[in-house]
Amino acid sequence: MGNELTDVIENMNNENGRLLVYIYEGLPEFWQAYARASYERLLQRKIKNLGKQGAAELAVKLSEFLSSKVTVNESV
């Protein structure tokens, strides 16, 4: 995949890591970019007790949640 977010979730050696990879790969490109941006922003905020793995999990799950709430109207 090739970016810091995906590197972190691929290096998680548990079921949660595999689930995050599955969720991330299933997201449309826009929401993958949103997850990467959210991950970077969470790291910049230096939230207490939120490491790289926690930030990655939060960013991916937030992107998944938001993508499920958005409806696309393709009427032209």
Backbone torsions as a table, in degrees:
resi	resn	phi	psi	omega
1	MET	NA	-49.3	165.3
2	GLY	92.4	26.1	171.1
3	ASN	-138.4	171.0	-172.8
4	GLU	-62.2	-40.8	179.4
5	LEU	-58.9	-50.9	-177.8
6	THR	-68.4	-33.6	176.3
7	ASP	-62.1	-41.7	-180.0
8	VAL	-64.9	-46.9	-176.7
9	ILE	-72.0	-29.4	176.7
10	GLU	-70.9	-27.8	-179.3
11	ASN	-85.8	-3.9	175.4
12	MET	-75.3	115.6	-174.5
13	ASN	-94.0	59.6	176.7
14	ASN	-153.3	177.2	-179.0
15	GLU	-61.6	-35.7	-179.8
16	ASN	-62.1	-39.7	177.8
17	GLY	-62.7	-43.5	178.3
18	ARG	-64.9	-37.5	177.8
19	LEU	-65.1	-42.0	179.2
20	LEU	-63.9	-39.8	177.0
21	VAL	-61.5	-44.5	179.1
22	TYR	-61.0	-45.5	179.7
23	ILE	-63.9	-47.9	-177.6
24	TYR	-59.6	-46.3	-178.5
25	GLU	-66.3	-24.9	179.9
26	GLY	-84.1	-10.0	-179.9
27	LEU	-76.4	146.3	171.8
28	PRO	-62.6	160.2	-175.5
29	GLU	-55.2	-40.9	179.6
30	PHE	-58.9	-45.1	-176.9
31	TRP	-74.7	-26.2	172.2
32	GLN	-65.7	-42.6	177.5
33	ALA	-64.3	-38.4	177.7
34	TYR	-63.3	-41.0	178.6
35	ALA	-63.2	-43.1	178.9
36	ARG	-63.6	-43.0	179.4
37	ALA	-66.5	-40.7	178.6
38	SER	-63.9	-41.5	178.8
39	TYR	-59.4	-48.7	179.5
40	GLU	-61.4	-41.0	-179.4
41	ARG	-67.4	-40.0	178.0
42	LEU	-62.7	-38.9	178.3
43	LEU	-67.6	-38.2	179.5
44	GLN	-65.6	-32.1	-177.9
45	ARG	-71.5	-17.8	178.8
46	LYS	51.3	53.8	179.3
47	ILE	-71.7	132.4	-177.5
48	LYS	-59.2	134.3	178.2
49	ASN	63.9	21.6	174.9
50	LEU	-118.2	96.8	179.9
51	GLY	-85.3	-167.2	-178.0
52	LYS	-64.5	-41.6	-179.4
53	GLN	-67.6	-40.8	178.2
54	GLY	-65.4	-41.0	178.3
55	ALA	-65.0	-39.7	179.2
56	ALA	-64.2	-45.1	179.8
57	GLU	-62.8	-45.2	180.0
58	LEU	-63.2	-43.7	-178.5
59	ALA	-64.1	-43.9	-178.5
60	VAL	-68.6	-44.9	-178.6
61	LYS	-68.1	-35.0	175.9
62	LEU	-64.9	-43.0	177.9
63	SER	-62.6	-41.3	178.3
64	GLU	-63.1	-44.8	-179.9
65	PHE	-61.6	-49.1	-178.4
66	LEU	-64.5	-38.3	179.9
67	SER	-65.4	-30.0	179.1
68	SER	-75.4	-19.5	-178.4
69	LYS	-91.0	-14.4	-177.4
70	VAL	-90.6	128.5	175.5
71	THR	-107.2	141.9	-178.0
72	VAL	-107.0	125.6	177.3
73	ASN	-108.4	109.9	-175.9
74	GLU	-98.4	28.1	176.4
75	SER	-71.1	129.4	-178.3
76	VAL	-110.6	NA	NA
